[in-house]
Amino acid sequence: VARWTGTAWTNVGLGVNGTVRALAAAEDGTRDVFAGGEFTAAGGHPASHVARWSYYDQGWTNMGSGMNPDGFVHALYYHNNGVLSELYAGGEFYLAGGVQAAGVARWNGAVWSAMGTGVSHTVQALVCDRVGRLYAGGDFITADGRQVNYVARWMGGTWTNVGSGMNNTVEALATDEADNLYAGGLFTTAGGQPASRVARWNGTAWTNLGSGVSGAAARVYALAASGTNRVYAGGTFTNAGGREARYVA
């Protein structure tokens, strides 16, 4: 892990001892940063797959007992609604802070808690829209025991489906200023309709984004939304919407 100062790269303390797969910035004025991944130590101290960097103290701290030793973190999302600040973590773990938490958990600044009964497999992506609805994507089929097909929404203390979902893994999620949800991954249908590796949910239905992306072993690994109805995608594709687009569009 490294930090860009605006002119140069610097280290972040002693860093961590394994792969970092996710970062999230605290939106509470502290300028702290959360890291998740495959590491077991941060700043030379035990930290089981998730840790917090304190900008003020310039040091790493663990977050309770973290996740189970063989459970990695793949996604982090920090949400602050002006009243409550929470960090969501997703991955392939089954314990968070010693609490049963299948694939997804919530940190309130002091302790971890489960989110329903969790999901049936790995969470690869997390995002909230402006009104605080949390979406999770991954290679899971069920959430809270319900059929959700690779993408789910957390509402009212339970996981619900997002339409009929996808036909394959969701690797990335993003929301825009109109609260449209974008999903990218390995899927070829969304809501039962053709959607080549990328699709948009408008709150009621999934639609494709033109002909999507394609190419040998095409897959979308990253999404970023800007304004309304504008999204950027990165992955292993070489074509987007019928045009050459080498890995980003």
C-alpha positions in Angstrom: 0.0 0.0 0.0 1.3 3.5 -0.8 0.1 7.1 -0.7 0.3 9.8 -3.4 1.0 13.2 -1.9 0.2 15.1 -5.1 3.8 15.1 -6.2 5.3 11.9 -5.1 4.6 8.4 -3.7 5.3 7.7 0.0 4.9 4.7 2.2 2.1 4.2 4.6 3.9 3.4 7.8 5.3 -0.1 7.6 2.5 -1.2 5.3 1.0 -4.7 5.5 2.4 -8.1 5.0 0.2 -9.4 2.2 -1.9 -8.4 -0.8 -4.3 -5.4 -0.4 -7.5 -6.0 -2.5 -9.7 -3.1 -1.2 -9.3 0.5 0.1 -11.9 2.9 1.6 -11.5 6.4 2.9 -13.3 7.5 6.1 -15.7 10.3 5.4 -15.8 11.6 9.0 -13.1 14.3 8.7 -10.3 12.1 10.1 -8.7 11.4 6.7 -8.2 7.8 7.9 -8.1 4.9 5.4 -9.2 1.3 5.7 -7.5 -1.5 3.9 -8.7 -5.1 3.3 -7.1 -8.1 1.7 -5.0 -11.2 2.4 -2.6 -9.7 5.0 -2.3 -10.8 8.6 -0.3 -7.8 9.9 -0.4 -4.1 9.5 2.3 -1.8 10.7 4.0 -4.8 12.3 1.0 -5.6 14.4 -1.6 -8.4 14.0 -4.5 -7.4 11.8 -6.5 -10.3 10.3 -7.3 -9.1 6.7 -8.5 -5.7 7.6 -6.9 -2.6 9.2 -7.3 1.1 9.7 -4.6 3.7 9.0 -4.8 6.8 11.3 -3.8 9.9 9.5 -3.5 11.8 12.8 -1.4 9.1 14.5 0.4 8.0 11.4 0.0 4.3 12.4 -2.0 1.2 11.6 -4.5 -0.4 14.0 -6.5 -3.6 13.8 -10.2 -3.7 13.8 -11.1 -6.1 16.5 -10.0 -9.6 15.7 -10.8 -9.0 12.0 -11.8 -12.0 9.9 -11.2 -15.7 10.3 -7.5 -16.6 9.4 -8.3 -18.1 6.1 -11.0 -15.6 5.1 -10.0 -12.8 2.8 -11.5 -9.3 2.3 -12.2 -8.4 -1.3 -14.4 -5.2 -1.0 -14.8 -2.3 1.4 -17.3 0.6 1.4 -17.5 3.4 3.9 -20.9 5.1 4.3 -21.6 8.2 6.3 -25.2 9.5 6.2 -24.5 12.5 8.5 -25.7 10.7 11.6 -24.1 7.2 11.4 -20.8 6.1 10.0 -20.3 2.5 9.1 -17.7 0.4 7.1 -19.0 -2.5 5.1 -16.6 -5.4 4.3 -17.2 -8.2 1.8 -15.2 -11.2 0.9 -14.9 -14.9 1.4 -14.8 -14.9 5.2 -17.3 -16.5 7.7 -16.3 -14.7 10.9 -15.9 -11.0 11.6 -14.8 -10.0 15.0 -15.6 -13.5 16.1 -19.2 -13.2 15.0 -20.7 -15.4 12.4 -20.8 -13.3 9.2 -21.1 -15.1 5.9 -19.3 -13.1 3.2 -20.3 -9.6 4.4 -20.1 -7.7 7.7 -20.5 -4.2 9.2 -18.1 -2.2 11.4 -19.6 0.6 13.6 -16.2 1.9 14.8 -16.0 -0.5 17.7 -17.4 -3.9 16.8 -18.3 -6.1 13.9 -21.8 -7.3 13.3 -23.5 -9.7 10.9 -25.8 -8.6 8.1 -28.6 -11.1 8.1 -27.4 -14.6 7.4 -25.1 -13.3 4.8 -24.5 -14.7 1.3 -23.7 -18.1 -0.1 -20.3 -17.3 -1.5 -17.7 -14.5 -2.1 -18.6 -10.8 -2.2 -16.5 -9.1 -4.8 -18.0 -5.6 -4.7 -19.9 -3.2 -2.5 -21.5 0.2 -3.1 -24.2 2.5 -1.5 -26.4 4.9 -3.4 -27.2 8.4 -2.1 -30.1 7.3 0.1 -28.0 4.6 1.8 -29.1 1.4 0.0 -26.2 -1.0 0.1 -25.6 -3.3 -2.9 -23.3 -6.3 -3.0 -22.1 -8.2 -6.0 -20.1 -11.4 -6.3 -20.3 -15.1 -7.2 -23.0 -15.9 -4.7 -26.4 -17.2 -5.6 -28.4 -16.6 -2.4 -28.5 -14.0 0.3 -30.4 -14.5 3.5 -31.5 -17.7 1.9 -33.2 -15.9 -1.0 -32.3 -16.5 -4.6 -30.6 -13.3 -5.8 -28.3 -14.4 -8.6 -24.9 -12.6 -8.0 -26.3 -9.2 -6.8 -28.3 -8.2 -3.7 -29.6 -5.2 -1.9 -29.6 -4.6 1.9 -32.8 -3.0 3.0 -34.7 -2.9 6.2 -32.3 -5.3 7.9 -32.5 -8.0 5.2 -31.0 -8.9 1.8 -33.4 -8.7 -1.2 -32.9 -9.4 -4.8 -32.3 -6.8 -7.5 -34.6 -7.9 -10.2 -33.7 -11.4 -11.4 -30.0 -10.6 -11.2 -27.3 -11.9 -13.5 -26.3 -15.3 -15.0 -22.7 -15.1 -13.8 -20.3 -13.3 -11.4 -20.5 -9.6 -10.6 -17.0 -8.1 -10.0 -17.7 -4.4 -9.8 -20.5 -2.0 -8.8 -21.0 1.8 -9.0 -23.8 4.3 -8.6 -24.3 7.7 -10.2 -26.0 10.9 -9.1 -29.4 9.7 -10.2 -29.0 6.5 -8.1 -28.6 4.3 -11.1 -26.7 1.1 -10.2 -24.0 -0.2 -12.7 -22.7 -3.7 -12.5 -19.8 -5.3 -14.3 -18.3 -8.7 -14.3 -18.5 -12.0 -16.2 -22.2 -12.1 -16.9 -23.9 -12.1 -20.3 -27.5 -11.4 -19.1 -29.0 -9.1 -16.6 -32.6 -9.3 -15.6 -33.0 -12.1 -18.2 -32.0 -9.7 -21.0 -28.7 -9.8 -23.0 -26.0 -7.6 -21.3 -22.4 -8.3 -22.2 -20.4 -7.9 -19.0 -22.0 -4.6 -18.0 -25.5 -3.4 -17.2 -27.6 -0.7 -15.4 -30.3 -1.0 -12.8 -32.6 2.1 -12.8 -34.5 1.0 -9.6 -37.1 -1.2 -11.4 -35.3 -3.0 -14.3 -31.9 -4.0 -15.7 -30.9 -2.7 -19.1 -27.8 -3.3 -21.2 -25.3 -0.5 -22.1 -25.4 -0.9 -25.8 -23.6 -4.1 -26.9 -21.4 -4.0 -23.8 -17.8 -5.1 -23.9 -16.3 -8.2 -25.6 -13.0 -9.9 -26.5 -11.2 -13.0 -25.6 -11.9 -13.7 -21.9 -13.7 -10.4 -21.6 -14.5 -9.4 -18.0 -15.2 -6.1 -16.2 -13.2 -5.7 -13.0 -13.7 -2.0 -12.2 -16.4 0.7 -12.6 -16.6 4.4 -11.8 -19.7 6.6 -12.4 -19.6 10.3 -13.0 -22.6 12.6 -13.0 -25.7 10.9 -14.4 -25.7 8.1 -17.0 -22.0 8.2 -17.4 -19.8 5.3 -16.4 -16.2 4.1 -16.9 -15.3 0.5 -17.1 -11.9 -1.3 -16.8 -11.2 -5.0 -17.4 -9.8 -7.6 -19.8 -12.0 -6.6 -22.8 -10.7 -5.2 -26.1 -14.0 -4.0 -27.6 -16.8 -1.8 -26.2 -20.0 -1.0 -28.1 -18.5 -2.4 -31.3 -15.4 -0.2 -31.2 -11.8 -1.1 -30.2 -11.4 -0.2 -26.6 -8.3 -1.8 -25.0 -9.2 -2.5 -21.4 -10.9 0.8 -20.6 -14.0 2.5 -22.0 
